[in-house]
Amino acid sequence: MIYVLQVQTGKELAVRGQLLREGIAAEVPRERIIIRKGGLWSKMIKNLFPGYVFVDIDFTPEMFHRINPVFGVIRFLGNPTPLPEHEAEMIRWLSNGGEVIEPSGVSSDGDGAVYKGFLAGHEDKVQFLNLRQKKARVEVRFGGKVHRANLSVEKISE
């Protein structure tokens, strides 16, 4: 079951590292974004959900007492309540096996967008596409709120 930890912003990777050292499966979904700065497009890595770490655990009081004292952990979201399976699957997908999500390629075939890379085969999950800003938005619910993740895309020609 996947649970959500609220952590200090900027400490997500440190918390994940500490949990992994403790033998606890933890993920911080990250992507390589394409950003325009100073008139030039460049790439950098960012967390999709700042302030959150996702743990895949069987929740027990003993597990709670192993996780709660980790430096940077604020609390479990939802008293703690595991994510529903469809939300957990979305987090597993966005976690990308612990790897950084690379920008996806996108082209237009007249009937809509055709994706290459990470988003290929997941077109139904894209809520919004803006090629000019090089972003495709997906939405995930957790903690009682909808969280939007903007994934980077690059226009490709065929």
Secondary structure in CASP SS format (residue, H / E / C, confidence):
PFRMAT SS
TARGET T0000
AUTHOR 0000-0000-0000
METHOD secondary structure of the structure
MODEL  1
M C 1.00
I E 1.00
Y E 1.00
V E 1.00
L E 1.00
Q E 1.00
V E 1.00
Q C 1.00
T C 1.00
G C 1.00
K C 1.00
E H 1.00
L H 1.00
A H 1.00
V H 1.00
R H 1.00
G H 1.00
Q H 1.00
L H 1.00
L H 1.00
R H 1.00
E C 1.00
G C 1.00
I C 1.00
A E 1.00
A E 1.00
E E 1.00
V C 1.00
P C 1.00
R E 1.00
E E 1.00
R E 1.00
I E 1.00
I E 1.00
I E 1.00
R E 1.00
K E 1.00
G C 1.00
G C 1.00
L E 1.00
W E 1.00
S E 1.00
K E 1.00
M E 1.00
I E 1.00
K E 1.00
N E 1.00
L C 1.00
F C 1.00
P C 1.00
G C 1.00
Y E 1.00
V E 1.00
F E 1.00
V E 1.00
D E 1.00
I C 1.00
D C 1.00
F C 1.00
T C 1.00
P H 1.00
E H 1.00
M H 1.00
F H 1.00
H H 1.00
R H 1.00
I H 1.00
N C 1.00
P C 1.00
V C 1.00
F C 1.00
G C 1.00
V E 1.00
I E 1.00
R E 1.00
F E 1.00
L C 1.00
G C 1.00
N C 1.00
P C 1.00
T C 1.00
P C 1.00
L C 1.00
P C 1.00
E H 1.00
H H 1.00
E H 1.00
A H 1.00
E H 1.00
M H 1.00
I H 1.00
R H 1.00
W H 1.00
L H 1.00
S H 1.00
N H 1.00
G H 1.00
G H 1.00
E C 1.00
V C 1.00
I E 1.00
E C 1.00
P C 1.00
S E 1.00
G E 1.00
V E 1.00
S E 1.00
S E 1.00
D C 1.00
G C 1.00
D C 1.00
G C 1.00
A E 1.00
V E 1.00
Y E 1.00
K E 1.00
G H 1.00
F H 1.00
L H 1.00
A C 1.00
G C 1.00
H C 1.00
E H 1.00
D H 1.00
K H 1.00
V E 1.00
Q E 1.00
F E 1.00
L E 1.00
N E 1.00
L C 1.00
R C 1.00
Q C 1.00
K C 1.00
K E 1.00
A E 1.00
R E 1.00
V E 1.00
E E 1.00
V E 1.00
R E 1.00
F E 1.00
G C 1.00
G C 1.00
K E 1.00
V E 1.00
H E 1.00
R E 1.00
A E 1.00
N E 1.00
L E 1.00
S E 1.00
V E 1.00
E E 1.00
K E 1.00
I C 1.00
S C 1.00
E C 1.00
END
